[in-house]
Amino acid sequence: MEGEGTETHGYIANLGVLPSHRKSRIAKKLMDAAQNALIQEYGSEYVSLHVRKSNQASINLYSEKLGYNYEIAANFYENGEDAYVMQKQLQEKQTDILGTHSTDSGDRHKSSVVDLLWQALSKKS
Ligand SMILES: CC(C)(COP(=O)(O)OP(=O)(O)OC[C@H]1O[C@@H](n2cnc3c(N)ncnc32)[C@H](O)[C@@H]1OP(=O)(O)O)[C@@H](O)C(=O)NCCC(=O)NCCS
């Protein structure tokens, strides 16, 4: 989680599925659950991540299956490879009657993010 003041967004630092279990929609389920948890538990407005330009499986997953928008980040990795910065809007910024922006980003229920991920994985596709 990252954010200043009342504004928060989620950042996916890493996602991996064992080679023996790939192409079974596990990554899609994990990402759906993580995005739901970011909304419900943290009130996040958007989620972002970086992916190598050469990582076609991930690009397909995020852009085609999960609806992320992306733009290039040149020379992002140590070896000089470009990245795509991917971002998805999760919900609109909340505006109260004073006109200030806020999201419900309290510290509540942080441990239940893990529960949500397990629930998503145990559901049949
Ligand atoms: C990328 C990764 C997480 C995908 O995990 P997964 O559980 O196999 O993915 P899913 O089964 O949920 O696939 C969902 C969609 O992603 C795309 N996708 C997944 N694997 C793909 C592949 N090998 N080639 C092309 N597209 C692929 C497809 O669009 C797929 O939808 P489809 O099944 O209808 O074709 C997995 O390959 C992995 O762990 N890779 C190594 C680590 C990595 O690159 N992590 C991401 C960095 S942020």
The ligand as an ORCA input file, in Angstrom:
! r2SCAN-3c Opt
* xyz 0 1
  C       2.255    -14.379    -15.432
  C       1.749    -15.505    -14.508
  C       1.620    -14.954    -13.089
  C       0.383    -15.970    -15.029
  O      -0.119    -16.936    -14.118
  P      -1.260    -17.997    -14.538
  O      -1.930    -18.483    -13.309
  O      -0.680    -19.024    -15.431
  O      -2.252    -17.075    -15.393
  P      -3.810    -17.328    -15.669
  O      -4.039    -18.792    -15.876
  O      -4.608    -16.670    -14.606
  O      -3.981    -16.607    -17.080
  C      -4.883    -15.509    -17.271
  C      -4.568    -14.882    -18.624
  O      -3.202    -14.403    -18.669
  C      -2.676    -14.580    -20.004
  N      -1.583    -15.579    -19.978
  C      -1.216    -16.359    -18.935
  N      -0.170    -17.146    -19.290
  C       0.115    -16.846    -20.580
  C       1.113    -17.297    -21.507
  N       2.013    -18.246    -21.190
  N       1.140    -16.743    -22.751
  C       0.255    -15.774    -23.100
  N      -0.718    -15.306    -22.278
  C      -0.778    -15.833    -21.029
  C      -3.833    -15.087    -20.849
  O      -4.514    -13.965    -21.359
  C      -4.683    -15.811    -19.817
  O      -6.022    -15.932    -20.207
  P      -6.513    -17.285    -20.977
  O      -6.270    -18.411    -20.015
  O      -7.963    -17.029    -21.259
  O      -5.659    -17.408    -22.206
  C       2.725    -16.714    -14.532
  O       2.991    -17.072    -15.878
  C       4.019    -16.484    -13.794
  O       4.125    -16.736    -12.590
  N       5.060    -16.006    -14.510
  C       6.383    -15.771    -13.929
  C       6.371    -14.601    -12.961
  C       5.865    -13.332    -13.607
  O       6.172    -13.007    -14.749
  N       5.068    -12.572    -12.816
  C       4.459    -11.318    -13.244
  C       5.330    -10.166    -12.978
  S       4.383     -8.858    -12.244
*
